[in-house]
Amino acid sequence: MKLYGSFTSPYVRHCRIALEDSGEQYEFVEADYTRSGQESTAQRVPYMQIGTMRLNDSATILKFVREHSGGEFFPDLLDFDLFCLVNAALDTCVNLFLLEREGLPADANPYMQRQHGRILSILEHLNARTWPTELPWTDGTIRLMCFLDWAQFRNRVDLTPYPVLLGLLEQARQRNAFIATAPPQ
């Protein structure tokens, strides 16, 4: 098993956490923006090679890892909904980040402003949600924690207005797999 990706990608990090949690043996192959553009069908990371099979998205990689190690992939509908909601925010945030690197600020036009509003709306919703005292370690919450940590790492979102989410992130930062997969500083 070879997982291709970058150390800073929140999608790759989620896959690395799942692999760490499962105990599966794998090789991590660093793939930058150029390499993933040339080697990945989706032209992004992560992608995984398992023998002759190629998986092209973090969700399919997670499904493989969970099921291959004897677990389930989203046995809970609400956790899957959380995963999808966080993906909407994360995809939007990454796209805005990449556009800004190309010289288009988030407030460049009404469409981009709406995209930024989408991120904030999702964060507000998740911050107002009732969470258990101890963070459940599920793929929905792992995706959320990878997003929040990446957003702070890349200075994409000020999380100060979201104290509940910050508290959950602090819990995640105590977990071994989360620590082991943190982006290099």
Sequence and secondary structure as in RCSB ss.txt:
>XXXX:A:sequence
MKLYGSFTSPYVRHCRIALEDSGEQYEFVEADYTRSGQESTAQRVPYMQIGTMRLNDSATILKFVREHSGGEFFP
DLLDFDLFCLVNAALDTCVNLFLLEREGLPADANPYMQRQHGRILSILEHLNARTWPTELPWTDGTIRLMCFLDW
AQFRNRVDLTPYPVLLGLLEQARQRNAFIATAPPQ
>XXXX:A:secstr
 EEEE SS HHHHHHHHHHHHHT   EEEE  HHHHHHH TTSSS EEEETTEEE SHHHHHHHHHHHTT  S  
SHHHHHHHHHHHHHHHHHHHHHHHHHTT  TTSSHHHHHHHHHHHHHHHHHHHS   SS   SHHHHHHHHHHHH
HHHTT    TT HHHHHHHHHHTTSHHHHHT    
